[in-house]
Amino acid sequence: MNNAKHTVMTNIRVAREKLRLTQQEVADRVVERAGVPMTNQQISQYELGIISPPLDKLGALAMAVCIDG
């Protein structure tokens, strides 16, 4: 994962942890607020840098943890 993607996903993880949300709760928020399908397993893989989220999912993740772009 390149530095920019790593930084973005680190910021999303930190925001999730500050809100005391589980990965499942964030996935549920993404589905409810953005209508974008997502699972807690995907969030785990994104946070670990195993895969990178597509832009639509990245934006939905940021909205779910209230990060302004």
ZIQUITA-V948810 format. One record per residue. N is the residue number from 0. RES is the residue in three letters. SS is DSSP state (hx for helix, st for strand, lp for the rest). OMEGA is omega in degrees with one decimal (NA if undefined). D_FIRST is the distance of its C-alpha to the first C-alpha in Angstrom with 2 decimals. Layout:
BEGIN
n=N res=RES ss=SS omega=OMEGA d_first=D_FIRST
n=N res=RES ss=SS omega=OMEGA d_first=D_FIRST
END
This chain:
BEGIN
n=0 res=MET ss=lp omega=179.7 d_first=0.00
n=1 res=ASN ss=lp omega=-174.1 d_first=3.78
n=2 res=ASN ss=hx omega=-178.7 d_first=6.60
n=3 res=ALA ss=hx omega=179.0 d_first=8.26
n=4 res=LYS ss=hx omega=178.6 d_first=6.31
n=5 res=HIS ss=hx omega=179.9 d_first=6.06
n=6 res=THR ss=hx omega=180.0 d_first=9.67
n=7 res=VAL ss=hx omega=-177.9 d_first=10.76
n=8 res=MET ss=hx omega=174.4 d_first=10.01
n=9 res=THR ss=hx omega=178.5 d_first=11.55
n=10 res=ASN ss=hx omega=178.6 d_first=14.39
n=11 res=ILE ss=hx omega=178.2 d_first=14.99
n=12 res=ARG ss=hx omega=-179.7 d_first=15.19
n=13 res=VAL ss=hx omega=178.4 d_first=17.49
n=14 res=ALA ss=hx omega=178.2 d_first=19.55
n=15 res=ARG ss=hx omega=-179.1 d_first=19.96
n=16 res=GLU ss=hx omega=177.2 d_first=21.14
n=17 res=LYS ss=hx omega=178.1 d_first=23.45
n=18 res=LEU ss=lp omega=-178.6 d_first=24.99
n=19 res=ARG ss=lp omega=178.6 d_first=25.37
n=20 res=LEU ss=lp omega=172.2 d_first=24.01
n=21 res=THR ss=lp omega=176.0 d_first=22.83
n=22 res=GLN ss=hx omega=177.8 d_first=20.01
n=23 res=GLN ss=hx omega=179.3 d_first=22.95
n=24 res=GLU ss=hx omega=176.7 d_first=24.60
n=25 res=VAL ss=hx omega=178.1 d_first=21.64
n=26 res=ALA ss=hx omega=178.2 d_first=21.45
n=27 res=ASP ss=hx omega=178.1 d_first=25.20
n=28 res=ARG ss=hx omega=179.8 d_first=25.00
n=29 res=VAL ss=hx omega=-179.6 d_first=22.59
n=30 res=VAL ss=hx omega=-176.8 d_first=25.10
n=31 res=GLU ss=hx omega=-172.5 d_first=28.10
n=32 res=ARG ss=hx omega=-174.7 d_first=27.11
n=33 res=ALA ss=hx omega=-178.7 d_first=25.12
n=34 res=GLY ss=lp omega=-179.7 d_first=26.33
n=35 res=VAL ss=lp omega=179.7 d_first=22.87
n=36 res=PRO ss=lp omega=179.8 d_first=22.65
n=37 res=MET ss=lp omega=177.7 d_first=20.17
n=38 res=THR ss=lp omega=177.1 d_first=20.37
n=39 res=ASN ss=hx omega=177.4 d_first=19.57
n=40 res=GLN ss=hx omega=177.0 d_first=17.75
n=41 res=GLN ss=hx omega=-179.6 d_first=15.30
n=42 res=ILE ss=hx omega=177.6 d_first=14.82
n=43 res=SER ss=hx omega=179.8 d_first=14.33
n=44 res=GLN ss=hx omega=176.8 d_first=11.61
n=45 res=TYR ss=hx omega=-177.1 d_first=9.83
n=46 res=GLU ss=hx omega=179.8 d_first=10.57
n=47 res=LEU ss=hx omega=179.8 d_first=9.49
n=48 res=GLY ss=lp omega=179.1 d_first=5.97
n=49 res=ILE ss=lp omega=175.0 d_first=7.95
n=50 res=ILE ss=lp omega=177.6 d_first=8.07
n=51 res=SER ss=lp omega=179.5 d_first=7.60
n=52 res=PRO ss=lp omega=172.2 d_first=11.11
n=53 res=PRO ss=lp omega=-174.7 d_first=13.32
n=54 res=LEU ss=hx omega=-179.6 d_first=14.89
n=55 res=ASP ss=hx omega=179.3 d_first=18.05
n=56 res=LYS ss=hx omega=177.6 d_first=16.54
n=57 res=LEU ss=hx omega=177.4 d_first=14.44
n=58 res=GLY ss=hx omega=179.1 d_first=17.78
n=59 res=ALA ss=hx omega=176.8 d_first=19.66
n=60 res=LEU ss=hx omega=179.5 d_first=17.55
n=61 res=ALA ss=hx omega=177.7 d_first=18.13
n=62 res=MET ss=hx omega=-176.7 d_first=21.79
n=63 res=ALA ss=hx omega=179.4 d_first=22.10
n=64 res=VAL ss=lp omega=171.9 d_first=21.32
n=65 res=CYS ss=lp omega=176.0 d_first=23.12
n=66 res=ILE ss=lp omega=177.3 d_first=20.52
n=67 res=ASP ss=lp omega=-177.8 d_first=21.93
n=68 res=GLY ss=lp omega=NA d_first=19.93
END
